[in-house]
Amino acid sequence: MYSNIENVNILTSVLKSHGVRRVVVCPGSRNAPLVHNFNEAEGITCYPVTDERSAAFVALGISLAQDLRPVVVCVTSGSALLNTIPAVAEAFYRQIPLLVISADRPPQLIGQLDGQTIPQTSALAPYAKTYTLAEPHTEAEAHWCRNAACEACI
């Protein structure tokens, strides 16, 4: 597709096939391949917002203005993800379709005092399900990556 990172391409394709047309993007180095793909993808409009908390609420507003169509907010790793939780909780209770996509550091760096490395799995619980899209190295792994991305869109 657009990136040399296969799980980024899979995710972009799955989001488009599930009707995602709006993505609120926040700056960051870890999520740059995602932001690039979303910006290049035909049919997807990106809205840049610097602050993650605000970005998540902007995404909620966009969903409300579009008759509850799913909207993505894409943030970088670590505490950036945690900044989305107020909007994630509101989306949960109001049943507004909000997809939060966060890049992450390599697993071996988590807990090693490297910046922006927190355990992200289930960080938004109990208000959101979490899916990890590992970089596939075989067709079978690519299949499971697609399945996880599709399940996240439901």
ChimeraX commands (.cxc) that place a marker at each C-alpha (Angstrom):
marker #1 position 0.00,0.00,0.00 radius 0.5
marker #1 position 1.89,3.10,1.18 radius 0.5
marker #1 position 4.21,2.01,3.95 radius 0.5
marker #1 position 6.95,-0.59,4.14 radius 0.5
marker #1 position 5.37,-1.73,7.41 radius 0.5
marker #1 position 2.87,-4.47,6.63 radius 0.5
marker #1 position 0.64,-4.18,9.70 radius 0.5
marker #1 position 0.22,-0.45,8.99 radius 0.5
marker #1 position -0.94,-1.26,5.46 radius 0.5
marker #1 position -3.27,-3.99,6.70 radius 0.5
marker #1 position -4.81,-1.67,9.27 radius 0.5
marker #1 position -5.31,1.11,6.72 radius 0.5
marker #1 position -7.01,-1.28,4.31 radius 0.5
marker #1 position -9.28,-2.75,6.97 radius 0.5
marker #1 position -10.33,0.67,8.28 radius 0.5
marker #1 position -11.25,1.81,4.76 radius 0.5
marker #1 position -13.22,-1.38,4.13 radius 0.5
marker #1 position -15.16,-0.79,7.37 radius 0.5
marker #1 position -16.19,2.70,6.33 radius 0.5
marker #1 position -13.73,4.83,8.28 radius 0.5
marker #1 position -13.45,8.13,6.45 radius 0.5
marker #1 position -12.24,10.51,9.19 radius 0.5
marker #1 position -9.06,10.26,11.24 radius 0.5
marker #1 position -7.90,12.74,13.86 radius 0.5
marker #1 position -4.10,12.54,13.96 radius 0.5
marker #1 position -1.65,13.67,16.62 radius 0.5
marker #1 position 2.04,14.25,15.98 radius 0.5
marker #1 position 4.61,11.69,17.05 radius 0.5
marker #1 position 7.46,9.63,15.71 radius 0.5
marker #1 position 6.04,6.21,16.59 radius 0.5
marker #1 position 2.75,6.76,14.76 radius 0.5
marker #1 position 4.26,8.61,11.77 radius 0.5
marker #1 position 3.83,5.62,9.39 radius 0.5
marker #1 position 0.16,5.41,10.37 radius 0.5
marker #1 position -0.39,9.14,9.91 radius 0.5
marker #1 position 1.35,9.00,6.53 radius 0.5
marker #1 position -0.86,6.12,5.36 radius 0.5
marker #1 position -4.04,7.81,6.52 radius 0.5
marker #1 position -3.04,11.03,4.82 radius 0.5
marker #1 position -2.30,9.25,1.55 radius 0.5
marker #1 position -5.34,6.94,1.56 radius 0.5
marker #1 position -8.02,7.94,-0.91 radius 0.5
marker #1 position -11.32,8.57,0.83 radius 0.5
marker #1 position -9.82,9.29,4.26 radius 0.5
marker #1 position -9.67,12.84,5.59 radius 0.5
marker #1 position -7.18,13.65,8.34 radius 0.5
marker #1 position -7.62,16.32,10.98 radius 0.5
marker #1 position -4.39,17.22,12.79 radius 0.5
marker #1 position -4.74,18.08,16.49 radius 0.5
marker #1 position -1.67,18.48,18.68 radius 0.5
marker #1 position -3.14,17.59,22.08 radius 0.5
marker #1 position -4.26,13.98,22.43 radius 0.5
marker #1 position -7.05,14.66,24.93 radius 0.5
marker #1 position -8.51,17.32,22.65 radius 0.5
marker #1 position -8.00,15.12,19.60 radius 0.5
marker #1 position -10.09,12.33,21.09 radius 0.5
marker #1 position -12.93,14.75,21.87 radius 0.5
marker #1 position -12.68,16.22,18.35 radius 0.5
marker #1 position -13.09,12.67,17.01 radius 0.5
marker #1 position -16.20,12.23,19.18 radius 0.5
marker #1 position -17.65,15.44,17.79 radius 0.5
marker #1 position -16.96,14.36,14.23 radius 0.5
marker #1 position -18.70,11.04,14.86 radius 0.5
marker #1 position -21.72,12.81,16.33 radius 0.5
marker #1 position -21.87,15.18,13.36 radius 0.5
marker #1 position -21.79,12.20,10.96 radius 0.5
marker #1 position -24.67,10.22,12.43 radius 0.5
marker #1 position -22.36,8.08,14.56 radius 0.5
marker #1 position -20.02,6.88,11.87 radius 0.5
marker #1 position -16.77,5.45,13.24 radius 0.5
marker #1 position -13.93,7.94,13.63 radius 0.5
marker #1 position -10.31,7.16,14.44 radius 0.5
marker #1 position -7.98,9.08,16.71 radius 0.5
marker #1 position -4.33,8.17,16.09 radius 0.5
marker #1 position -1.74,8.95,18.76 radius 0.5
marker #1 position 1.87,8.08,19.43 radius 0.5
marker #1 position 2.99,5.73,22.20 radius 0.5
marker #1 position 2.99,5.80,25.98 radius 0.5
marker #1 position 1.27,8.54,27.91 radius 0.5
marker #1 position -0.24,9.92,24.69 radius 0.5
marker #1 position -2.60,6.96,24.74 radius 0.5
marker #1 position -3.58,7.63,28.35 radius 0.5
marker #1 position -4.58,11.18,27.45 radius 0.5
marker #1 position -7.47,9.81,25.36 radius 0.5
marker #1 position -9.21,8.04,28.24 radius 0.5
marker #1 position -11.70,10.82,29.13 radius 0.5
marker #1 position -13.11,10.76,25.59 radius 0.5
marker #1 position -12.90,6.97,25.44 radius 0.5
marker #1 position -15.01,6.72,28.60 radius 0.5
marker #1 position -17.56,9.17,27.19 radius 0.5
marker #1 position -17.69,7.26,23.90 radius 0.5
marker #1 position -18.25,4.04,25.82 radius 0.5
marker #1 position -21.16,5.37,27.86 radius 0.5
marker #1 position -22.75,7.26,24.96 radius 0.5
marker #1 position -22.15,4.40,22.50 radius 0.5
marker #1 position -20.23,6.59,20.06 radius 0.5
marker #1 position -17.99,4.58,17.71 radius 0.5
marker #1 position -14.45,5.75,18.47 radius 0.5
marker #1 position -11.35,3.83,17.45 radius 0.5
marker #1 position -8.13,4.75,19.22 radius 0.5
marker #1 position -4.97,3.72,17.43 radius 0.5
marker #1 position -1.68,4.02,19.23 radius 0.5
marker #1 position 1.75,3.04,18.08 radius 0.5
marker #1 position 3.93,1.34,20.63 radius 0.5
marker #1 position 7.56,0.86,21.45 radius 0.5
marker #1 position 9.15,-2.54,20.87 radius 0.5
marker #1 position 8.19,-4.88,23.73 radius 0.5
marker #1 position 11.78,-5.32,24.85 radius 0.5
marker #1 position 11.99,-1.59,25.69 radius 0.5
marker #1 position 8.94,-1.53,27.98 radius 0.5
marker #1 position 9.97,-1.26,31.61 radius 0.5
marker #1 position 13.54,-0.28,30.69 radius 0.5
marker #1 position 13.30,3.45,31.55 radius 0.5
marker #1 position 13.08,4.35,27.85 radius 0.5
marker #1 position 10.81,7.33,27.12 radius 0.5
marker #1 position 7.14,6.76,26.31 radius 0.5
marker #1 position 7.31,3.08,27.21 radius 0.5
marker #1 position 4.40,1.99,29.33 radius 0.5
marker #1 position 2.45,-1.25,29.15 radius 0.5
marker #1 position -0.27,-0.18,26.71 radius 0.5
marker #1 position -2.28,-3.40,26.56 radius 0.5
marker #1 position -5.58,-2.78,28.34 radius 0.5
marker #1 position -4.53,0.80,29.22 radius 0.5
marker #1 position -8.02,2.02,28.26 radius 0.5
marker #1 position -9.88,-0.72,30.12 radius 0.5
marker #1 position -12.66,-1.08,31.04 radius 0.5
marker #1 position -13.87,1.37,28.39 radius 0.5
marker #1 position -12.26,-0.14,25.32 radius 0.5
marker #1 position -11.10,-3.46,23.96 radius 0.5
marker #1 position -7.44,-3.69,22.99 radius 0.5
marker #1 position -5.96,-5.37,19.96 radius 0.5
marker #1 position -2.28,-5.67,19.12 radius 0.5
marker #1 position -1.31,-5.87,15.48 radius 0.5
marker #1 position 2.11,-7.45,15.43 radius 0.5
marker #1 position 4.21,-7.06,12.31 radius 0.5
marker #1 position 3.49,-10.19,10.24 radius 0.5
marker #1 position 6.34,-12.21,8.77 radius 0.5
marker #1 position 4.27,-14.93,7.09 radius 0.5
marker #1 position 0.98,-15.04,5.24 radius 0.5
marker #1 position -0.61,-16.80,8.21 radius 0.5
marker #1 position 0.52,-13.99,10.54 radius 0.5
marker #1 position -0.83,-11.43,8.04 radius 0.5
marker #1 position -4.16,-13.28,8.12 radius 0.5
marker #1 position -4.33,-13.03,11.93 radius 0.5
marker #1 position -3.34,-9.38,11.79 radius 0.5
marker #1 position -6.25,-8.71,9.39 radius 0.5
marker #1 position -8.62,-10.66,11.63 radius 0.5
marker #1 position -7.62,-8.66,14.69 radius 0.5
marker #1 position -8.02,-5.38,12.79 radius 0.5
marker #1 position -11.46,-6.45,11.55 radius 0.5
marker #1 position -12.55,-7.47,15.05 radius 0.5
marker #1 position -11.47,-4.08,16.37 radius 0.5
marker #1 position -13.76,-2.39,13.84 radius 0.5
marker #1 position -16.86,-4.25,15.00 radius 0.5
marker link #1:1,2 radius 0.2
marker link #1:2,3 radius 0.2
marker link #1:3,4 radius 0.2
marker link #1:4,5 radius 0.2
marker link #1:5,6 radius 0.2
marker link #1:6,7 radius 0.2
marker link #1:7,8 radius 0.2
marker link #1:8,9 radius 0.2
marker link #1:9,10 radius 0.2
marker link #1:10,11 radius 0.2
marker link #1:11,12 radius 0.2
marker link #1:12,13 radius 0.2
marker link #1:13,14 radius 0.2
marker link #1:14,15 radius 0.2
marker link #1:15,16 radius 0.2
marker link #1:16,17 radius 0.2
marker link #1:17,18 radius 0.2
marker link #1:18,19 radius 0.2
marker link #1:19,20 radius 0.2
marker link #1:20,21 radius 0.2
marker link #1:21,22 radius 0.2
marker link #1:22,23 radius 0.2
marker link #1:23,24 radius 0.2
marker link #1:24,25 radius 0.2
marker link #1:25,26 radius 0.2
marker link #1:26,27 radius 0.2
marker link #1:27,28 radius 0.2
marker link #1:28,29 radius 0.2
marker link #1:29,30 radius 0.2
marker link #1:30,31 radius 0.2
marker link #1:31,32 radius 0.2
marker link #1:32,33 radius 0.2
marker link #1:33,34 radius 0.2
marker link #1:34,35 radius 0.2
marker link #1:35,36 radius 0.2
marker link #1:36,37 radius 0.2
marker link #1:37,38 radius 0.2
marker link #1:38,39 radius 0.2
marker link #1:39,40 radius 0.2
marker link #1:40,41 radius 0.2
marker link #1:41,42 radius 0.2
marker link #1:42,43 radius 0.2
marker link #1:43,44 radius 0.2
marker link #1:44,45 radius 0.2
marker link #1:45,46 radius 0.2
marker link #1:46,47 radius 0.2
marker link #1:47,48 radius 0.2
marker link #1:48,49 radius 0.2
marker link #1:49,50 radius 0.2
marker link #1:50,51 radius 0.2
marker link #1:51,52 radius 0.2
marker link #1:52,53 radius 0.2
marker link #1:53,54 radius 0.2
marker link #1:54,55 radius 0.2
marker link #1:55,56 radius 0.2
marker link #1:56,57 radius 0.2
marker link #1:57,58 radius 0.2
marker link #1:58,59 radius 0.2
marker link #1:59,60 radius 0.2
marker link #1:60,61 radius 0.2
marker link #1:61,62 radius 0.2
marker link #1:62,63 radius 0.2
marker link #1:63,64 radius 0.2
marker link #1:64,65 radius 0.2
marker link #1:65,66 radius 0.2
marker link #1:66,67 radius 0.2
marker link #1:67,68 radius 0.2
marker link #1:68,69 radius 0.2
marker link #1:69,70 radius 0.2
marker link #1:70,71 radius 0.2
marker link #1:71,72 radius 0.2
marker link #1:72,73 radius 0.2
marker link #1:73,74 radius 0.2
marker link #1:74,75 radius 0.2
marker link #1:75,76 radius 0.2
marker link #1:76,77 radius 0.2
marker link #1:77,78 radius 0.2
marker link #1:78,79 radius 0.2
marker link #1:79,80 radius 0.2
marker link #1:80,81 radius 0.2
marker link #1:81,82 radius 0.2
marker link #1:82,83 radius 0.2
marker link #1:83,84 radius 0.2
marker link #1:84,85 radius 0.2
marker link #1:85,86 radius 0.2
marker link #1:86,87 radius 0.2
marker link #1:87,88 radius 0.2
marker link #1:88,89 radius 0.2
marker link #1:89,90 radius 0.2
marker link #1:90,91 radius 0.2
marker link #1:91,92 radius 0.2
marker link #1:92,93 radius 0.2
marker link #1:93,94 radius 0.2
marker link #1:94,95 radius 0.2
marker link #1:95,96 radius 0.2
marker link #1:96,97 radius 0.2
marker link #1:97,98 radius 0.2
marker link #1:98,99 radius 0.2
marker link #1:99,100 radius 0.2
marker link #1:100,101 radius 0.2
marker link #1:101,102 radius 0.2
marker link #1:102,103 radius 0.2
marker link #1:103,104 radius 0.2
marker link #1:104,105 radius 0.2
marker link #1:105,106 radius 0.2
marker link #1:106,107 radius 0.2
marker link #1:107,108 radius 0.2
marker link #1:108,109 radius 0.2
marker link #1:109,110 radius 0.2
marker link #1:110,111 radius 0.2
marker link #1:111,112 radius 0.2
marker link #1:112,113 radius 0.2
marker link #1:113,114 radius 0.2
marker link #1:114,115 radius 0.2
marker link #1:115,116 radius 0.2
marker link #1:116,117 radius 0.2
marker link #1:117,118 radius 0.2
marker link #1:118,119 radius 0.2
marker link #1:119,120 radius 0.2
marker link #1:120,121 radius 0.2
marker link #1:121,122 radius 0.2
marker link #1:122,123 radius 0.2
marker link #1:123,124 radius 0.2
marker link #1:124,125 radius 0.2
marker link #1:125,126 radius 0.2
marker link #1:126,127 radius 0.2
marker link #1:127,128 radius 0.2
marker link #1:128,129 radius 0.2
marker link #1:129,130 radius 0.2
marker link #1:130,131 radius 0.2
marker link #1:131,132 radius 0.2
marker link #1:132,133 radius 0.2
marker link #1:133,134 radius 0.2
marker link #1:134,135 radius 0.2
marker link #1:135,136 radius 0.2
marker link #1:136,137 radius 0.2
marker link #1:137,138 radius 0.2
marker link #1:138,139 radius 0.2
marker link #1:139,140 radius 0.2
marker link #1:140,141 radius 0.2
marker link #1:141,142 radius 0.2
marker link #1:142,143 radius 0.2
marker link #1:143,144 radius 0.2
marker link #1:144,145 radius 0.2
marker link #1:145,146 radius 0.2
marker link #1:146,147 radius 0.2
marker link #1:147,148 radius 0.2
marker link #1:148,149 radius 0.2
marker link #1:149,150 radius 0.2
marker link #1:150,151 radius 0.2
marker link #1:151,152 radius 0.2
marker link #1:152,153 radius 0.2
marker link #1:153,154 radius 0.2
view
